[in-house]
Amino acid sequence: MAKCIESALIGGEDVEIIVVDDGSTDGTARIADDYAAKYPTIVKAVHKENGGHGDAVCAGISHATGKYFKVVDSDDWLDKRAYPKVLATLKGVIERGEDLDLLISNYIYDKVGRRYKRVMRYDGGLPENEIITWEDERIRLKMDQYVLMHSVIYKTEVLHACKLELPKHTFYVDNIYVCKPMLFVKTLMYLNVDLYHYFIGREGQSVNEQTMIKRIDQQLLVDRILIEFLSENKPEIKNLYKFLFKYLDMMMCVTSSICLAGKTKELLQKRKDIWAFAKETDKDLYKELKKSFLGVTMNLPGSVGRFFSRTGYRITQKLFGFN
């Protein structure tokens, strides 16, 4: 956590750092209070009962007074070269009185033991260094260009306007955090800098394969929330719908992959159940999901289907960063 906070402190008085102690017993409360005492005009310590990752994010939003809001998990950190560029960009937007709801930047898969650190970039998929709307015809995100929580900086007003609620004691709610506010995003900008270091490799981490298998019910809960969300909120703007559909498509692929990796009858049944839930909720959306490249790959029958599913699983490991 100290590395995370120290990386954010580079922003000085231009930033407000909210450290949420979610009822932790690992010393988080002490660390938060120490930094708040040392940097009283920058760091704010928030103490609350344990409610899980999503509840901590919501607590941070409720205490935020800044113009823009970014979530940084305690395992992760901000890049010392890219961070000042992001702050300068946002300050420029504010000083010029421009309207920007969302800033997107790159993130780095900082995986333990890997010399080459993969970077998720959006060049070619989004125009760079200019404010655009979802109607912009240059928005052409490729199949492997996924905008995750690590990529986004929302205007705080957007998060308040969407009345974001995240389920308590549930992992993987960062997927809800990306999707639900997007309906309120009218303007966006892509800054091609590698801002966020996403640390992968800690034992018991939520994206560890075995951990994901154990927590599959939490993944399935998030899937159901997003299925209902997109079914009830299909935007008329083509690019925005494509973005949200692609995200749900990725989620269904990851869930199917994890269920296949578990190799138990119970997990295979849960895989069938989530697809049945999608069909029952919205037949048109279900058909679209089944006809997508990932949907076809994950649902082919027989030995051929199992081969392609295993292949798809290896692809999703590389695309989405779980171990």
C-alpha positions as CSV (number, residue, x, y, z in Angstrom):
1,M,0.0,0.0,0.0
2,A,2.8,2.4,0.8
3,K,4.1,2.1,-2.8
4,C,0.7,2.9,-4.1
5,I,0.3,6.0,-1.9
6,E,3.8,7.2,-2.6
7,S,3.2,7.0,-6.3
8,A,0.0,9.2,-6.0
9,L,1.8,11.7,-3.8
10,I,3.8,12.9,-6.8
11,G,0.7,14.9,-7.7
12,G,1.2,17.1,-4.7
13,E,-1.5,19.7,-3.9
14,D,-3.2,19.0,-7.3
15,V,-4.6,15.8,-6.0
16,E,-6.7,14.5,-3.1
17,I,-5.7,11.0,-2.0
18,I,-8.5,9.1,-0.2
19,V,-7.2,6.0,1.6
20,V,-10.1,3.7,2.5
21,D,-9.6,1.4,5.4
22,D,-12.2,-1.3,4.8
23,G,-12.1,-2.8,8.3
24,S,-8.7,-4.3,7.5
25,T,-6.6,-6.1,10.1
26,D,-3.3,-5.9,8.1
27,G,-2.2,-2.4,9.3
28,T,-4.1,-0.4,6.6
29,A,-5.7,1.8,9.3
30,R,-2.3,2.8,10.8
31,I,-0.8,3.4,7.4
32,A,-3.8,5.6,6.3
33,D,-3.6,7.6,9.5
34,D,0.1,8.1,9.3
35,Y,-0.1,9.5,5.8
36,A,-3.1,11.7,6.6
37,A,-1.1,13.1,9.6
38,K,2.0,13.7,7.4
39,Y,0.1,15.2,4.4
40,P,-3.1,16.7,6.0
41,T,-3.9,18.8,2.9
42,I,-3.5,15.9,0.5
43,V,-4.4,12.6,2.2
44,K,-7.7,11.7,3.7
45,A,-8.1,8.5,5.8
46,V,-11.6,6.9,5.7
47,H,-12.3,4.1,8.2
48,K,-15.4,1.9,7.8
49,E,-16.7,-1.6,8.5
50,N,-15.6,-4.3,6.0
51,G,-17.8,-4.3,3.0
52,G,-15.5,-5.5,0.3
53,H,-13.9,-3.9,-2.7
54,G,-16.9,-2.3,-4.2
55,D,-18.1,-0.9,-0.9
56,A,-14.6,0.7,-0.5
57,V,-14.8,2.2,-3.9
58,C,-18.2,3.7,-3.1
59,A,-16.9,5.1,0.1
60,G,-14.1,6.8,-1.8
61,I,-16.6,8.3,-4.2
62,S,-18.8,9.6,-1.4
63,H,-15.8,11.4,0.2
64,A,-14.3,12.8,-3.0
65,T,-14.2,16.5,-3.5
66,G,-12.0,16.6,-6.6
67,K,-13.1,17.2,-10.2
68,Y,-12.0,13.8,-11.4
69,F,-11.8,10.4,-9.7
70,K,-9.6,7.4,-10.2
71,V,-9.5,4.1,-8.4
72,V,-6.0,2.7,-7.6
73,D,-5.9,-0.7,-5.9
74,S,-3.5,-1.0,-3.0
75,D,-1.4,-3.6,-4.8
76,D,-0.9,-1.2,-7.8
77,W,0.7,2.1,-8.5
78,L,0.9,5.1,-10.9
79,D,3.8,5.6,-13.2
80,K,6.0,8.5,-12.2
81,R,6.5,9.6,-15.9
82,A,3.0,9.3,-17.1
83,Y,1.2,10.6,-14.0
84,P,2.3,14.3,-14.4
85,K,1.2,14.2,-18.0
86,V,-2.2,13.0,-17.0
87,L,-2.5,15.7,-14.4
88,A,-1.4,18.4,-16.8
89,T,-4.0,17.3,-19.3
90,L,-6.8,17.4,-16.8
91,K,-5.7,20.8,-15.5
92,G,-5.7,22.1,-19.0
93,V,-9.2,20.8,-19.6
94,I,-10.4,22.5,-16.4
95,E,-8.6,25.8,-17.1
96,R,-10.0,26.0,-20.6
97,G,-13.5,25.3,-19.3
98,E,-13.9,22.3,-21.6
99,D,-16.3,19.5,-20.9
100,L,-14.7,16.1,-20.4
101,D,-16.5,13.2,-18.7
102,L,-13.9,10.5,-19.1
103,L,-10.1,10.3,-19.6
104,I,-8.7,7.0,-20.9
105,S,-5.0,6.0,-20.6
106,N,-3.0,2.8,-20.9
107,Y,-2.2,0.3,-18.2
108,I,0.6,-2.1,-17.7
109,Y,0.3,-5.8,-16.8
110,D,3.1,-5.9,-14.2
111,K,3.2,-9.6,-13.9
112,V,5.6,-11.3,-11.4
113,G,8.5,-13.1,-13.2
114,R,7.8,-11.7,-16.6
115,R,10.6,-9.6,-18.1
116,Y,8.4,-8.2,-20.9
117,K,5.5,-6.2,-19.4
118,R,2.5,-6.2,-21.7
119,V,0.8,-2.8,-22.1
120,M,-2.8,-2.3,-22.9
121,R,-2.9,0.6,-25.4
122,Y,-5.8,2.0,-27.4
123,D,-3.9,3.7,-30.3
124,G,-5.7,3.0,-33.5
125,G,-8.9,2.4,-31.6
126,L,-9.4,5.9,-30.3
127,P,-8.3,9.3,-31.5
128,E,-5.5,10.7,-29.3
129,N,-5.3,14.0,-27.3
130,E,-8.7,15.4,-28.3
131,I,-12.2,15.5,-26.7
132,I,-14.7,13.4,-28.7
133,T,-18.2,12.0,-28.3
134,W,-19.4,8.4,-28.8
135,E,-20.7,9.4,-32.2
136,D,-17.2,9.8,-33.5
137,E,-16.6,7.5,-36.4
138,R,-12.9,7.1,-35.5
139,I,-13.8,4.9,-32.4
140,R,-12.7,1.5,-33.6
141,L,-11.6,-0.5,-30.6
142,K,-10.0,-3.8,-31.6
143,M,-11.0,-7.1,-30.2
144,D,-8.1,-7.1,-27.7
145,Q,-8.5,-3.4,-26.7
146,Y,-10.5,-3.7,-23.5
147,V,-11.1,-0.6,-21.3
148,L,-10.8,-1.8,-17.7
149,M,-11.0,0.1,-14.4
150,H,-7.3,0.6,-14.7
151,S,-7.8,2.7,-17.8
152,V,-10.5,5.1,-16.7
153,I,-10.6,8.5,-14.9
154,Y,-14.2,9.6,-14.6
155,K,-15.5,13.1,-13.9
156,T,-16.7,12.8,-10.3
157,E,-20.1,14.3,-11.3
158,V,-20.6,11.3,-13.6
159,L,-20.2,8.8,-10.8
160,H,-22.7,10.8,-8.7
161,A,-25.1,11.2,-11.5
162,C,-25.3,7.5,-12.3
163,K,-25.9,6.7,-8.6
164,L,-23.4,3.9,-8.8
165,E,-24.0,1.0,-6.4
166,L,-21.6,-1.9,-6.1
167,P,-22.6,-5.1,-4.3
168,K,-20.8,-5.7,-1.0
169,H,-18.4,-8.5,-0.2
170,T,-18.0,-9.2,-4.0
171,F,-14.9,-9.2,-6.1
172,Y,-15.0,-8.3,-9.8
173,V,-17.2,-5.3,-9.3
174,D,-14.7,-3.2,-11.2
175,N,-16.5,-4.5,-14.3
176,I,-19.7,-2.8,-13.1
177,Y,-17.7,0.3,-12.3
178,V,-16.6,0.5,-16.0
179,C,-20.0,-0.2,-17.6
180,K,-22.7,1.6,-15.6
181,P,-21.3,5.1,-15.6
182,M,-20.6,4.9,-19.4
183,L,-24.3,5.7,-20.0
184,F,-23.6,9.1,-18.5
185,V,-20.4,9.7,-20.4
186,K,-21.0,12.2,-23.3
187,T,-17.4,13.2,-23.9
188,L,-14.1,11.3,-23.7
189,M,-10.4,11.6,-24.5
190,Y,-7.6,9.1,-24.9
191,L,-4.2,10.0,-23.7
192,N,-1.6,7.5,-24.9
193,V,0.5,7.2,-21.8
194,D,1.2,4.2,-19.6
195,L,-0.3,5.4,-16.4
196,Y,-1.3,2.4,-14.3
197,H,0.8,-0.5,-13.1
198,Y,-1.5,-3.5,-12.6
199,F,0.3,-5.9,-10.4
200,I,-0.4,-9.6,-11.1
201,G,1.1,-12.5,-9.2
202,R,0.2,-12.1,-5.5
203,E,-1.0,-15.4,-4.0
204,G,-4.7,-15.3,-3.5
205,Q,-5.2,-12.4,-5.8
206,S,-8.7,-12.1,-7.3
207,V,-7.4,-12.7,-10.8
208,N,-5.5,-15.8,-9.9
209,E,-7.0,-18.8,-11.7
210,Q,-7.6,-20.9,-8.6
211,T,-9.0,-17.9,-6.8
212,M,-11.4,-17.2,-9.6
213,I,-12.6,-20.8,-9.6
214,K,-13.3,-20.5,-5.8
215,R,-15.1,-17.2,-6.3
216,I,-17.0,-18.2,-9.4
217,D,-20.3,-17.3,-7.7
218,Q,-19.2,-13.7,-7.3
219,Q,-18.2,-13.6,-11.0
220,L,-21.6,-15.0,-11.9
221,L,-23.3,-12.4,-9.8
222,V,-21.5,-9.6,-11.7
223,D,-22.4,-11.3,-15.0
224,R,-26.1,-11.4,-14.1
225,I,-26.0,-7.7,-13.1
226,L,-24.4,-6.7,-16.4
227,I,-26.8,-8.9,-18.4
228,E,-29.7,-7.2,-16.8
229,F,-28.1,-3.8,-17.1
230,L,-27.5,-4.0,-20.9
231,S,-30.9,-5.6,-21.4
232,E,-32.6,-2.6,-19.7
233,N,-30.3,0.1,-21.0
234,K,-29.5,-0.5,-24.7
235,P,-28.1,2.9,-25.9
236,E,-29.1,4.1,-29.3
237,I,-25.6,5.4,-30.0
238,K,-23.9,2.6,-32.0
239,N,-20.4,3.0,-30.6
240,L,-21.6,3.1,-27.0
241,Y,-23.7,-0.1,-27.5
242,K,-20.8,-1.8,-29.2
243,F,-18.5,-0.9,-26.2
244,L,-21.0,-2.3,-23.6
245,F,-21.8,-5.4,-25.6
246,K,-18.1,-6.2,-26.2
247,Y,-17.5,-5.8,-22.4
248,L,-20.3,-8.2,-21.6
249,D,-19.1,-10.6,-24.3
250,M,-15.7,-10.6,-22.6
251,M,-17.2,-11.2,-19.2
252,M,-19.2,-14.2,-20.5
253,C,-16.1,-15.6,-22.1
254,V,-14.0,-15.3,-18.9
255,T,-16.7,-16.9,-16.9
256,S,-17.0,-19.8,-19.3
257,S,-13.3,-20.2,-19.4
258,I,-13.0,-20.4,-15.6
259,C,-15.8,-22.9,-15.4
260,L,-14.1,-25.0,-18.0
261,A,-10.8,-24.8,-16.2
262,G,-12.4,-26.1,-13.0
263,K,-13.4,-29.3,-14.8
264,T,-16.2,-30.2,-12.3
265,K,-19.8,-31.1,-13.1
266,E,-20.9,-28.3,-10.7
267,L,-18.9,-25.6,-12.6
268,L,-20.0,-26.9,-16.0
269,Q,-23.6,-26.7,-14.8
270,K,-23.0,-23.1,-13.6
271,R,-21.7,-22.3,-17.1
272,K,-24.9,-23.6,-18.6
273,D,-27.0,-21.7,-16.1
274,I,-25.5,-18.3,-16.8
275,W,-26.1,-18.7,-20.5
276,A,-29.7,-19.9,-19.7
277,F,-30.1,-16.7,-17.5
278,A,-29.0,-14.6,-20.5
279,K,-31.5,-16.3,-22.7
280,E,-34.4,-15.9,-20.2
281,T,-33.5,-12.3,-19.6
282,D,-33.2,-11.1,-23.2
283,K,-33.4,-13.5,-26.1
284,D,-32.0,-11.0,-28.6
285,L,-29.0,-10.2,-26.5
286,Y,-28.5,-13.9,-25.8
287,K,-28.5,-14.6,-29.6
288,E,-26.0,-11.8,-30.2
289,L,-23.7,-13.1,-27.5
290,K,-23.9,-16.7,-28.9
291,K,-23.1,-15.5,-32.4
292,S,-20.0,-13.4,-31.4
293,F,-16.6,-14.9,-32.0
294,L,-16.0,-15.5,-28.3
295,G,-19.5,-16.9,-27.8
296,V,-19.2,-19.3,-30.7
297,T,-15.7,-20.4,-29.5
298,M,-17.0,-21.1,-26.0
299,N,-20.1,-23.0,-26.9
300,L,-19.1,-25.4,-29.6
301,P,-20.3,-29.0,-28.8
302,G,-18.3,-32.2,-28.5
303,S,-14.6,-32.9,-28.6
304,V,-14.1,-30.1,-31.2
305,G,-15.9,-27.7,-29.0
306,R,-13.7,-28.7,-26.0
307,F,-10.6,-28.2,-28.1
308,F,-11.7,-24.7,-29.2
309,S,-12.8,-23.9,-25.6
310,R,-9.4,-24.8,-24.3
311,T,-7.8,-22.7,-27.0
312,G,-10.2,-19.8,-26.2
313,Y,-9.2,-20.2,-22.5
314,R,-5.6,-19.7,-23.3
315,I,-6.4,-16.7,-25.4
316,T,-8.5,-15.1,-22.6
317,Q,-5.6,-15.7,-20.2
318,K,-3.4,-13.6,-22.4
319,L,-6.1,-11.0,-23.2
320,F,-7.5,-10.4,-19.8
321,G,-4.5,-11.0,-17.6
322,F,-5.6,-13.6,-15.1
323,N,-3.0,-16.3,-14.0
